Amino acid sequence: MLNERILLSHGAGGGASQRLLDELFFHILGNEYLLQKNDAVVLPSVQGRIALSTDSFVVQPLFFRGGNIGKLAVCGTVNDLAVQGATPLYLTLGLIIEEGFLMADLLKIVESIAETCAAAGVKIVAGDTKVVNKGQADGLYINTTGIGVVPEGRNISGSLAMPGDVVIINGTIGEHGMAIMSERSGISWETDLMSDCAPLNGLIERILTATEEVHVMRDPTRGGVATTLNEIAAQSGVGIRLNETDLPITDGVRGACEMLGFDPLYVANEGKVLVIVPQSQAEKVLSAMHDHPLGRQAVIIGEVIADHPGLVTLRTGFGGERILDMLEGELLPRIC
């Protein structure tokens, strides 16, 4: 199959479709649930509350430094469940493939999905494949839905930030968006930019083991850190103040943003989590994060305050303060 291209017949439900399923999807992703091969999968009962998240991925280019659309799809949905305090368990996988798509590229993407699922400890349990005419899908679109379970008594929400809390992030900001931008534009930098795309559920479980007092967790994807914190400030009716000198931004991202006229605080991330906890729990959380590979660079970047509810501000290195508005429109389209 590796020398083939996707044909309309691969999505028609006949023999070509079945060969694609058997030789690619079932072979690589197969497990006791996916291989039921029924119209709906039957899953075992679980203890706790069900968390559900769905997302669609239309990134261009499909392959980028640090990942591809398949890895991104798994990480994006796993992380959306994990920041709600859920243990991710199952994913569904829907693909809309453009006629003429290289089978070899599809294989790489499906293999990446399998590897990322294994790393995150989740299983693909149901899926769907559609093929559309050439020119109608920009190569490949992916939709995923994730199911997880939240233990009783765990309550994490964007509405729970309180004055006196601190804002922690697990590492450097803006890498995914700028990696996509550099691939798309063909611009090369002195420092190669790489997406931070990663499943965060292992790191988040460390945090939740360290303290039961996590108020808010969010992954700052589209719109970046500034937009995500604006959403939290509005939900909770609080102000949030960031300290510019504490923001972890690499020289590569900073230089690329300066050259292209972007603000790193509004650039997308795919392997970062914002954690809001009481000041009294900050050291516990930082210690737990530093013990995990994805949290080695975790730092406090700001605080939750009672002043100017619903607004996010930045205390600059010169001692001034400016408002960080919610992003209007899309700074970098097609980055996830």
C-alpha positions as CSV (number, residue, x, y, z in Angstrom):
1,M,0.0,0.0,0.0
2,L,2.9,2.4,0.6
3,N,3.2,3.3,-3.1
4,E,-0.5,4.0,-3.4
5,R,-2.5,7.1,-3.0
6,I,-5.9,7.5,-1.4
7,L,-8.8,7.0,-3.9
8,L,-12.5,7.9,-3.5
9,S,-13.1,4.1,-3.3
10,H,-11.2,4.0,0.0
11,G,-14.1,5.9,1.5
12,A,-16.9,4.1,-0.3
13,G,-17.4,1.3,2.2
14,G,-16.5,-1.6,-0.1
15,G,-13.4,-3.8,-0.6
16,A,-10.9,-0.9,-0.8
17,S,-12.3,0.6,2.4
18,Q,-12.0,-2.7,4.2
19,R,-8.5,-3.2,3.1
20,L,-7.6,0.3,4.3
21,L,-9.1,-0.4,7.7
22,D,-7.6,-3.9,8.1
23,E,-4.1,-3.2,6.8
24,L,-3.7,0.3,8.3
25,F,-6.0,1.3,11.1
26,F,-6.9,-2.0,12.7
27,H,-3.3,-3.3,12.2
28,I,-1.7,-0.3,13.9
29,L,-4.4,0.9,16.3
30,G,-6.2,-2.4,17.1
31,N,-7.2,-3.2,20.6
32,E,-10.0,-5.1,22.3
33,Y,-12.5,-2.3,21.8
34,L,-11.7,-1.1,18.3
35,L,-11.6,-4.7,17.0
36,Q,-15.3,-5.2,18.1
37,K,-15.9,-3.8,14.6
38,N,-19.6,-2.9,15.5
39,D,-21.5,0.2,14.7
40,A,-21.0,1.4,18.3
41,V,-18.3,0.3,20.8
42,V,-19.4,-1.1,24.1
43,L,-17.1,0.1,26.9
44,P,-16.8,-1.1,30.6
45,S,-18.4,0.9,33.4
46,V,-16.1,3.2,35.4
47,Q,-16.0,4.7,38.8
48,G,-16.4,8.5,38.9
49,R,-17.8,11.3,36.7
50,I,-17.4,11.1,32.9
51,A,-15.5,13.9,31.2
52,L,-16.0,14.3,27.4
53,S,-14.1,16.6,25.0
54,T,-14.2,16.8,21.2
55,D,-11.9,18.7,18.8
56,S,-11.1,19.0,15.1
57,F,-7.6,19.5,13.7
58,V,-6.8,21.3,10.4
59,V,-3.1,22.2,10.9
60,Q,-0.9,23.2,8.0
61,P,1.6,21.9,7.3
62,L,0.6,18.4,8.3
63,F,4.2,17.5,9.4
64,F,6.3,19.9,11.5
65,R,9.3,19.9,13.7
66,G,8.2,18.1,16.9
67,G,5.1,16.3,15.5
68,N,2.4,16.0,12.9
69,I,-1.4,16.3,12.8
70,G,-1.8,12.8,14.3
71,K,0.3,13.5,17.4
72,L,-1.3,16.9,17.7
73,A,-4.8,15.4,17.6
74,V,-4.1,12.9,20.4
75,C,-2.3,15.4,22.6
76,G,-4.9,18.1,22.1
77,T,-7.8,15.9,23.3
78,V,-5.9,14.2,26.0
79,N,-4.8,17.5,27.4
80,D,-8.3,19.0,27.3
81,L,-9.5,16.1,29.5
82,A,-6.5,16.2,31.8
83,V,-6.8,19.9,32.7
84,Q,-10.3,19.2,33.9
85,G,-8.8,16.8,36.4
86,A,-9.9,13.7,34.4
87,T,-7.9,10.6,33.7
88,P,-8.1,10.2,29.9
89,L,-9.1,6.7,28.9
90,Y,-10.5,6.5,25.3
91,L,-10.5,8.4,22.1
92,T,-12.5,8.2,18.9
93,L,-10.8,9.1,15.6
94,G,-12.4,10.6,12.5
95,L,-10.5,11.3,9.4
96,I,-11.5,13.3,6.3
97,I,-8.9,12.5,3.7
98,E,-8.4,14.2,0.3
99,E,-8.3,12.1,-2.8
100,G,-4.7,11.6,-3.9
101,F,-3.2,11.7,-0.4
102,L,-0.1,9.6,-0.1
103,M,-0.6,6.3,1.7
104,A,2.9,6.5,3.0
105,D,2.1,9.8,4.7
106,L,-1.1,8.4,6.1
107,L,0.9,5.5,7.6
108,K,3.3,7.9,9.3
109,I,0.4,9.8,10.8
110,V,-1.4,6.7,12.0
111,E,1.8,5.3,13.5
112,S,2.3,8.6,15.3
113,I,-1.2,8.4,16.7
114,A,-0.5,4.9,18.0
115,E,2.8,6.0,19.6
116,T,1.2,9.1,21.3
117,C,-1.7,7.0,22.5
118,A,0.7,4.6,24.1
119,A,2.6,7.4,25.8
120,A,-0.6,8.9,27.1
121,G,-2.1,5.6,28.2
122,V,-5.3,5.9,26.1
123,K,-6.9,3.7,23.4
124,I,-8.6,4.5,20.1
125,V,-11.9,2.7,20.5
126,A,-14.0,3.9,17.5
127,G,-13.5,5.8,14.3
128,D,-14.6,6.8,10.9
129,T,-12.9,7.5,7.5
130,K,-14.3,9.6,4.7
131,V,-12.6,10.5,1.4
132,V,-13.5,13.7,-0.4
133,N,-12.7,14.9,-3.9
134,K,-9.3,16.4,-4.6
135,G,-9.1,20.0,-3.6
136,Q,-11.8,19.7,-0.9
137,A,-9.8,18.9,2.3
138,D,-6.3,20.3,2.1
139,G,-4.8,16.9,2.6
140,L,-6.2,15.6,5.8
141,Y,-8.5,16.8,8.6
142,I,-8.9,14.9,11.9
143,N,-11.6,14.9,14.5
144,T,-11.1,13.3,17.9
145,T,-13.4,12.8,20.9
146,G,-12.0,11.9,24.3
147,I,-13.6,10.2,27.3
148,G,-12.1,10.3,30.7
149,V,-13.1,9.9,34.4
150,V,-13.0,12.5,37.1
151,P,-12.7,11.1,40.7
152,E,-15.4,12.1,43.1
153,G,-14.5,15.2,45.1
154,R,-12.2,16.7,42.5
155,N,-13.4,20.0,41.2
156,I,-11.3,22.1,38.8
157,S,-12.9,24.9,36.8
158,G,-12.1,28.2,35.2
159,S,-14.5,29.8,37.6
160,L,-12.6,29.0,40.7
161,A,-9.6,31.3,40.6
162,M,-9.3,33.4,43.8
163,P,-7.3,36.4,44.9
164,G,-4.2,35.2,46.5
165,D,-3.7,32.4,44.0
166,V,-0.6,32.1,41.9
167,V,-0.3,31.3,38.2
168,I,2.2,28.6,37.2
169,I,3.3,27.3,33.8
170,N,5.3,24.2,33.1
171,G,7.8,25.7,30.7
172,T,8.6,28.0,27.8
173,I,5.9,29.8,25.8
174,G,5.0,30.1,22.2
175,E,7.0,27.3,20.7
176,H,4.3,25.4,18.8
177,G,2.9,28.4,17.0
178,M,6.3,29.7,15.9
179,A,7.4,26.2,14.8
180,I,4.4,26.0,12.6
181,M,5.0,29.5,11.3
182,S,8.6,28.8,10.4
183,E,7.7,25.6,8.6
184,R,4.9,27.3,6.7
185,S,6.9,30.3,5.6
186,G,10.2,28.4,5.0
187,I,12.0,30.8,7.2
188,S,15.1,29.4,9.0
189,W,16.3,30.8,12.3
190,E,19.7,30.5,14.1
191,T,17.9,28.3,16.6
192,D,15.6,25.6,15.1
193,L,12.1,26.1,16.5
194,M,10.3,22.9,17.5
195,S,6.7,22.3,18.6
196,D,6.2,21.5,22.3
197,C,3.4,19.1,21.4
198,A,3.1,16.5,24.2
199,P,0.5,14.7,26.3
200,L,0.3,16.3,29.7
201,N,-1.8,13.9,31.7
202,G,1.2,12.3,33.4
203,L,2.5,15.7,34.6
204,I,-1.0,16.7,35.7
205,E,-1.5,13.6,37.7
206,R,1.7,14.4,39.6
207,I,0.3,17.9,40.4
208,L,-3.0,16.5,41.6
209,T,-1.2,13.9,43.7
210,A,0.8,16.7,45.3
211,T,-2.2,18.8,46.3
212,E,-6.0,18.7,46.3
213,E,-6.2,22.4,46.1
214,V,-5.8,23.1,42.4
215,H,-8.4,25.7,41.5
216,V,-7.9,26.0,37.7
217,M,-5.9,24.2,35.0
218,R,-6.0,25.2,31.3
219,D,-3.8,24.4,28.3
220,P,-3.1,27.7,26.5
221,T,-3.5,26.6,22.8
222,R,-5.1,29.0,20.3
223,G,-4.7,32.6,21.5
224,G,-1.9,31.6,23.8
225,V,-1.3,32.4,27.5
226,A,-2.8,35.9,27.4
227,T,-6.1,34.8,25.8
228,T,-6.5,31.8,28.1
229,L,-5.9,33.9,31.2
230,N,-8.5,36.4,30.0
231,E,-11.0,33.6,29.7
232,I,-10.2,32.5,33.3
233,A,-10.3,36.1,34.7
234,A,-13.8,36.6,33.1
235,Q,-15.1,33.2,34.4
236,S,-13.9,33.8,37.9
237,G,-14.5,37.5,38.1
238,V,-11.0,38.3,39.2
239,G,-7.9,40.1,37.9
240,I,-4.7,38.4,36.9
241,R,-1.4,40.1,36.9
242,L,1.7,38.6,35.1
243,N,5.3,39.6,35.7
244,E,7.2,40.1,32.5
245,T,10.5,39.3,34.0
246,D,9.2,35.8,35.1
247,L,7.9,34.8,31.7
248,P,9.9,31.8,30.3
249,I,10.4,32.6,26.6
250,T,13.4,31.2,24.6
251,D,15.6,33.5,22.6
252,G,14.5,31.7,19.5
253,V,10.8,32.4,20.0
254,R,11.5,35.9,21.2
255,G,13.6,36.7,18.1
256,A,11.1,35.1,15.7
257,C,8.2,37.0,17.3
258,E,10.1,40.3,17.1
259,M,11.0,39.8,13.5
260,L,7.4,38.9,12.5
261,G,5.6,41.3,14.8
262,F,4.0,38.8,17.2
263,D,3.7,38.8,20.9
264,P,4.7,35.4,22.4
265,L,1.9,35.7,25.0
266,Y,-0.6,35.3,22.2
267,V,1.2,32.4,20.3
268,A,-0.3,28.9,20.6
269,N,1.2,26.1,22.8
270,E,0.5,22.4,22.6
271,G,2.5,21.1,25.5
272,K,1.9,23.7,28.2
273,V,-0.5,23.9,31.2
274,L,-1.4,26.9,33.3
275,V,-2.0,25.9,36.9
276,I,-3.7,28.2,39.4
277,V,-3.3,27.3,43.1
278,P,-3.3,29.0,46.4
279,Q,0.1,30.6,47.3
280,S,0.4,28.1,50.2
281,Q,0.5,25.2,47.7
282,A,2.9,26.7,45.1
283,E,6.1,25.1,46.4
284,K,4.4,21.6,46.5
285,V,3.2,22.0,43.0
286,L,6.5,23.3,41.6
287,S,8.4,20.5,43.3
288,A,6.0,17.9,41.7
289,M,6.3,19.5,38.3
290,H,10.1,19.7,38.5
291,D,10.3,16.0,39.0
292,H,8.6,15.3,35.7
293,P,10.3,15.7,32.3
294,L,7.6,18.0,31.0
295,G,7.7,20.2,34.1
296,R,11.5,20.8,34.6
297,Q,11.1,24.5,33.7
298,A,8.0,25.2,35.7
299,V,7.8,28.7,37.2
300,I,5.4,31.1,38.8
301,I,4.5,33.8,36.2
302,G,1.8,35.8,38.0
303,E,-0.9,36.1,40.6
304,V,-4.6,36.4,40.9
305,I,-5.8,39.7,42.4
306,A,-9.1,41.4,43.4
307,D,-8.4,44.5,41.4
308,H,-9.8,45.1,37.9
309,P,-11.9,41.9,37.8
310,G,-12.1,40.3,34.3
311,L,-8.8,41.9,33.1
312,V,-5.3,40.5,32.7
313,T,-2.3,42.9,33.1
314,L,1.4,42.6,32.6
315,R,3.8,44.3,35.0
316,T,6.7,45.2,32.7
317,G,10.4,45.0,33.4
318,F,10.4,48.8,33.7
319,G,7.8,48.8,36.6
320,G,4.8,49.9,34.5
321,E,1.7,47.9,33.9
322,R,-0.3,47.3,30.7
323,I,-3.5,45.5,29.9
324,L,-3.3,42.2,28.0
325,D,-6.6,42.1,26.0
326,M,-8.3,39.1,24.7
327,L,-7.0,38.3,21.2
328,E,-9.4,39.5,18.5
329,G,-9.4,37.1,15.5
330,E,-6.7,34.5,14.9
331,L,-3.1,35.5,15.1
332,L,-1.8,32.4,13.3
333,P,-4.5,30.5,11.5
334,R,-4.4,26.7,11.0
335,I,-1.9,26.0,13.8
336,C,-4.0,23.1,15.3
